[in-house]
Amino acid sequence: MRTAYSVETVRTAERELMARLPEGALMQRAAAGLAAACADLLGRVYGRRVVLLVGSGDNGGDALYAGARLARRGAGVTAVLLAPERAHSGGLAALRRAGGRAVGTDAAEGLIQRADLLLDGVVGIGGKGGLRPDAARLAEVAERARGAVVAVDLPSGVDADTGEVRGAAVRADLTVTFGTHKPGLLVDPAREYAGSVRLVDIGLGAVLPGEAELEALQHADVRRLLPVPGGESDKYRRGVVGIAAGSARYPGAAVLAVSGALRGGAGAVRYVGPAGDAVLARFPETLVSDQGPKQAGRVQAWVVGPGAGDDASAVGEVLASDVPVLIDADGLRLADRDAVRARTAPTLMTPHAGEAAALLGVPREEVEAARLASARELAARYDATVLLKGSTTLVADAAGGAVRVNPTGTPWLATAGSGDVLSGLAGSLLASGLTALDAASTAAYLHGLAGRFAADGAPAGAHDVAEAIPVAWRDVTET
């Protein structure tokens, strides 16, 4: 499990660890890891031109000490000081002793353009809002420069806790972060500014609390969660998922939701809706009913909403059931919030940013700019687990706690019907007995992998994604 902690938690852990260590030891650990990452990126250090963009405080100190290490290996290192009177004195002295030099911002543009590597040490994890004008100008020059940009702990100008970018910010090719990931490194829009992320162990793990702010499942975590049939399994013990989806206008939504469910490990799929003929033509193993959810037969979970149009009757019947329910697409618009909140069985909602914005009564841009806050707010309002789809898929649990971020997403999944496949897949995992949080995050993980395998660098449709789910499942279980 990859974890990320809030700035306040990291600061507390750093203070506790520093109290146990000699003065300056923690910064030296960070600088050593940072310098090593820069050396790896450069390939050859001797003779390379390195420019440090240095603000005040410890973030600039990390950059200066790392610059000193690179200078001792033969790099030509120049620090551009944005606030010379407040630059880290120890780091600046170390740089100069190693043969590096320091200049003001007036000389920065030419240096940046000629540099082989730029080290962004302008603002640390405590920064809020966009960069100030002088720093913003340097960030703009750095974005046009030929050299690689390495951010120290976090790209300057992004919010470490929320992933929001509220103004100018540095775009890094690599971010070297210390001790633990920060939420902003895993959540868009800030994630796009971070580039690749390299975690340097400085010993914080021993003092960080058990519950993180964010969690990102890895192969081993998903492998433990996936339902595997045993010798006594039959189709009912493996779970039966009900799909109430589709309409005369959107029969394909039903077909795609069923396709995701059949590949999600459920023992059987019951379909209810007007697209029964289309479903049976593609998946004859589906149990089809035209009597409505109440009369469909026993299920362990329901999926409702994909392609439903304006028919709210199925949504109401499903919400009144006593099994876990996944609400997607049109179902999100048709579901009564009080009815959702009144449910005693788990509820999982799977909106994209536009649907989440409509439910929250805010512009779509606000959700996209503050994805973490939006997912948490929606989960609180509906007392439901929320899977917020998008460039970074987030899963916020109704009970609070760590939000899960999916690391396998791909832009190739931005295709019509992909969300219907995800709904069926997640519903199947709900029916197998996983919690809403585990079902949502496991489904998102497999769905992302399937999208990558289906596309493999070329366009692929939702049907192709569904076909690739078993490939993704096998990749997880056999790795």
N, C-alpha and C positions, 0 to 999 in steps of 0.2 A: 504494500500500500504506500503510495506517495502521499505525503501530508504537507499541508501549508498552515502556518500560524500567523495570527495577527501581529501587528507591530508592537502593541502593548505586551503581548505574551513574549515576543522575542526580546524586547528590551528587559523585561523582568528576568528572563533566563540568562541574558548576557550579564546583568548585574550580579546574579547569583554565582555565575561561573567565574567572573572576574575577581570576585572576593576570594576565590580559592587559588588563583593563579598569580604569578609575579606580575607586576605592573607592565602593561603593554604586551603581554604574551598573546592575548586574544587577537589583537590587531596584527601581530606578526604572523599568526597562523593564517589569518585571512589574506594578508599580503603575499605570503608564500604560495598559497593556492591560486591566487589571482595571477601572480607572475608566471607560475607553471602553465596555467591555461593560455596566457598570452604567448608564451614560448611555443606551446604546441601549435597554436594558430599561425604563428610566424614561420615555423619550421626551422629557420636559421635566425638566431638572435643577433649575432655579431654584424655590425654595420647597418642594421635596420634603423629606420627613423620612427621613433615613438613619441606621440604627443599626448600629454595628460591634460584633460580639462578638469580643473581642480576648484571646487567650491570650498566653503568653510566646513569645519567639523570633521567627524571621524571618517565619513565617506571619502572626503578628499585625502585624509591621512592614509587610508588603505591604498588609494591610487598612488600617492607619493612613495610609500614604502615599496610597493610593487615596482614602481618606476626605478627606484634605487637598485633593486635586484636585477632588473633588466639592464641597467647601465653598467653594473659590475660584470655583466656577460658581454659587454661590447656594443650594446645598442646606444644610439644617440638619442637621449631622452630630454625632452623639453616640457616643462609644466607651464600651462597657461593658467595664471591665477586670476579668478574672477573677483576675489576679495583678498588682496595680498596681506592686508593687516590682520585677517582672521584665518589665514591658512594654517594648517596643522604644523606647528613649529618643529616637532620631532621628525615628522616625515619630510619636511622641506630640508632640514639639515642633513638628513640621511641621503636625500637625492643629490644634494650639492657635494657631499663627501664622495659619492660614487662617480662624480663627474657629470652629473646632469645639471641643467640650468633652469631658471624660472624667468618668465616674461609676463607682461600684462596682456590684456585682451587686444590692444591695438595691433600687436604683431601676430595675432592668432590666425587670421585667414590664410595667409600664405603657408604657414607651418602646417595647418590642417590639410591643405590641398596636396602637400608633398609627402605627408606621413604615410608610412606603411601600416601603422596601427594607431588607433585613437582610443584612449581609455577615458570613459565617461565617469568622472568622480565629482559631478557638479552638486547633486542633491541626493541624500540618502533616503532610507525607507520612511523617514518621518515627514517627507515633503508632501505638501497638499497644494492642489491647483496646478496650473500650468507653470512653465518656466518664466522667469522674469526676462525683460527685453534683452539684456546682454547675453544671458544664457540661451535664450531662444534664437538669437542670431547665430551663435556658435553651433547650435543644434542643426540649424538650416544649412550652414556651411559643411558640417560633418556629413549630412545626408548626401551631399553632392560629391564628397571626396572619394578618392579611389581606395583609400585604406579601409581595412576592416574596423568596425566600431565594437568595442567591448564595454558593456555596462558593468559598473561596480555594484553588486548586490541587486540593483534594480535600475532600469532606464530612468534617467532623470526626467521628471515631469509627469510620471504616471503615479496613480494612487496605489500604494502597496496593499492596502486592505480591501479595496473594492474592485480594482481593475479598471477604474474610470480614468479617462484622459480628458481633462477639462481645459486644455490649451495646448501650447507648443510642448513637445516632448522629444527626447532623443530616440531615434530608431537604431537599435543595436543589431549587429549580426550574431553576437553572443552575449549572454548575460551570465556572469559568474556570481552566484548567490551563496551566502554563507550560513551554515548551520542548519537551515531548513528553507523550504520554498516559502515564498510569500504569496498570498492569494492572487495578487495582481499579475504574477507570472504565469498563472494557469487560466485566467479568465479574460476573454476579450472585452473591450478593445485593447487593453494593455498587453495582452499576450502577444499580439502581432508586433508590438514595439520591442519585445524582448529577444526575438530571434531564437536561436538554440539556447538552452539553459543548462548550465553545469553547476552542480551542487558541490561545494567544498565543505568537508566535515571539519568543524572547529571545536567539536566537543559539546555542542548544545544538546544533543540527544539525551544526555544523562539528566538534564534539568528541565526539559520541556514537559508540559503536562500530557496526560494520556489522550485527551480529546482535542483534536485539531479544529481549525476553522474550515478547512477544505480537505477532502480526501479524493484521490484519484486511484481507481482500481487498476491493478496490473494483472497479467496473465494468471499468476498463481492465485490471486484473490477470486477471479472469475471462475477458475477451474474448481475451487472449493464450493462455489455456490451453484454451479450447474447441476440440475437434477439428473441423476443417472438411475435407470431402472434396475431393480434387483430381481432375484429369482422368483419372488412372489408377486411381482408387478403384473397388473392387467391394465386395460385402458382406463378404468375408473380410478384405480389407485394412482396412476400417473397424472391424473387430473383431466377434467373436461372443461374446456373454455367455450363460453357462448359469445358469438359475434352478432351484434345487432347493428347492421351497417348497410349502406347502399340505398339506392333509390332508382326510380325509372330513369332519372337523368344521369346518375352516377353509379351504375352497376359495377364498374371497375374497382371502385373503392372497396366494395365487399369482397371481390375476388382477391385483391391484394392483401386485405386484412386477414382473410382466411389463409392465404399462402404463408404469411408471416407466422400465424398461429400453428400451422401444421409443422413448421420447421423449428418451433420453439420447444419441443419436447413434450407437449401435451399428449395424452392418450387418445383424445377424441376432440373434435370441434363440432359444436352445434351452431348452425347458422339460422338466423331469423331475419326476414326482410323480403323485399320485392325482387331481389336479384338471385333467387334460388336456382333458377335454370342456368344462369351464367356461372354460378358457383359450382353446380354439379357437373357442368360440361367440362370444367377445368379440374375439379377435385371431387371425383365420385365418392371418395371415402367420407365426405362431409355429411353430417346428420342435419337435414334441412327441415325447417318447420315454417308454416305460414300462419301460425296461431298466435304470434306475439311472444315476448319473453316469458310471461307468466306460465304459458302452456308448453314451453319448448322442452321441458324435462330438466333433470338435475344437472347443474353445472357447479364448478368450484370457483369460477370467476367469470365476469362479463366484460366485454369490450363494446362500447356503444358510441356512435356518433360519426365515424368516417363516411362521408358521402350521404348523410341522412337527409339533407335538404332541410325542409321546414317541419318535418313530422316529429313532434315532441312526445308522442305517446310512448314510444319505445324507451326514450330517455327516462321518463317518469317511472315506468314499470321496473326498469333496471335499477334505478336509484332506490326503489322501495325494497329491493332484495336484501338478503342478509349475507351475501358473499362479497368478496373484493370486486371492485368495479374500476375499470379504466375508462375515462371520458376523453374523447379526442374530437377534433375538427368541429363539425356542426353541433355535436353534443355539448361542447363547451358553451356555445351560445344559447342552447336550448335548456341547459340544466339550471334549475332554480338553486340559488346559493344557499338558502335556508334548508332545502332538502339535502343538499350535499353535506352541510354542517351537521345535520341531524342524524346522519348515518352512523351506525355503530361498527360496521365492517369497514375495512380500509378502502380509501378512495385514492386513485391515482389520476391526475390530470396531466395531459401532454400537449400544451399549447406551443405554437411558435411565437415569435415576438409580436406579430400583429394581433394574434388572438389574446395573448397576455395583456397587451395594451388595452384592448377593448374591455377585458374583464376588470382591469385596474382603473379604467377611465382616464388614461394618459396617452400622449402621442407615442407612436411606435418608436420614434427616435429616443425617447426617454428610457424605454425598456432596453433598447440595444446599447445605450450608453451606460446603463447601470444594471447589468444582467443579474448580478449576485443579489442586489437589494430587491430587484423585481421578483425573482424566484421566491425569496424568503417572504416578501409581502403577500404574494398570491397564496402561498401555503398557509400563512396565518389567517388570511381572510376567509378561506374556504375550509380550513381545518382538514386539509388534504395534502398528500404528497404531490409535489409538482415537478414534472420533467419539462424544463424549458428548452425547447429545441433551438438550434441555431449554430453559429460559428463555434461557440463553446456550449455544449449541452450540459446543463446543470440539473441536479436533482436535489430539491430541498424537501426535507421530511416534515410532516405535519407536527411532529413532536419537537422540532428544532434540532439542535446538535449540528454536527459537521455537515456541510453541503458537499455533495459529490460532484466532481467535474469529470467529464468523459474525455480520456486522452486519445481516443481512436478516431475522432471525427475527420471527415474529409469533405471538401467542397463538392466532390462528385455526387454526394447525397442530396444536393439541392436540385431535385428533380421531382416531377409530379408523381404522387403516389408513394413516395419513399416513406412519408410519415404513416401511411396506412399499414405498410409492412411492419414498421416499428411497433405500432399499436397492437397488431396481432401477436407479434413476438413477445412483447411485454405481458400481454394478457395471458399467453400460454404459461409464462413463468410464474405469474400470479396464481394460476390454477394449480401449478405444481406444488404450491405451498410456500414460495418465497414471500418475504415481506414486500410491501410496496416499494420501499427504498431499495432493497436488493434486486427486485424484479426490474425496476426502472433502470438502475445503473448497470446491471448485467445485460439487459436488452440493448441499451445504448452502446455498450462496449462491443457486443457482437455485431450490431447493426453497422457501426463504424468500420469494423474489420471487413464485414461483408461488402460494404461500399468500396473499400480499397481493392479487395480481390476482384469484384465485379468490373470495376473500371480499369484497373491496372494501367492507368495513364490515358485511357480513351473513354469516350462517353458511354454510359450505361443507364438503362432505365430501371424503374422500381422492380419490375419482374426479374431483372438480372440480379438485383440486390437480394431479393428473396431466395433466388436459386443459390446464391453464394453463402447463405447463412450456415448450411452444414459444413462448408469449407472453413468458415471462421470458427465454428464450434470445434472442429477437428484440430485447427491450429492452436487453439487454447488448451485443449485437453492433452495434446501430444507434445507440446513444447516443454 
